[in-house]
Amino acid sequence: MTGATGSGPGRSVALTLAREGAQVVVNYRTCDESAYAIVEHIERDHGQAIATAADVFAADGFRHLVEAAFEHFGRVHICIVGSGGGWHPEPIDQLAPEAALEDPDGD
């Protein structure tokens, strides 16, 4: 699960899936403290979760994320990639896929 380390819908989805019995891999790129806090929250509620660092915008990073899931849980049933793409209010037919890779802060 990417996008779960913030305070938005990704976090909510990760917590909801865990509450419903899913084993959750919380991915982070830079927010390790937030990722581990979410894992701890899930475990306190008797769920199963791990945190792992991976840059899912790179093939090797995504591969690492999937391998971590298999290593710890033996399978992947659901893969949710919600990795902080910026808001682009353009009409759908004018959206460029590469726009999701843009950093709105210019970092």
BELVENJO-V170123 format. One record per backbone hydrogen bond with DSSP energy under -1.0 kcal/mol. NH is the residue of the N-H (numbers start at 1). CO is the residue of the C=O. If there is no record, write none. Layout:
[[NH | CO] [NH | CO]]
This chain:
[[2 | 80] [12 | 8] [13 | 9] [14 | 10] [15 | 11] [16 | 12] [17 | 13] [18 | 14] [19 | 15] [20 | 16] [21 | 18] [22 | 17] [24 | 48] [26 | 50] [27 | 1] [28 | 52] [32 | 30] [35 | 31] [36 | 32] [37 | 33] [38 | 34] [39 | 35] [40 | 36] [41 | 37] [42 | 38] [43 | 39] [44 | 40] [45 | 41] [46 | 43] [47 | 42] [50 | 24] [52 | 26] [54 | 28] [58 | 55] [62 | 58] [63 | 59] [64 | 60] [65 | 61] [66 | 62] [67 | 63] [68 | 64] [69 | 65] [70 | 66] [71 | 67] [72 | 68] [73 | 69] [74 | 70] [84 | 82] [94 | 91] [95 | 92] [99 | 96] [100 | 97] [101 | 98] [102 | 99] [106 | 103]]
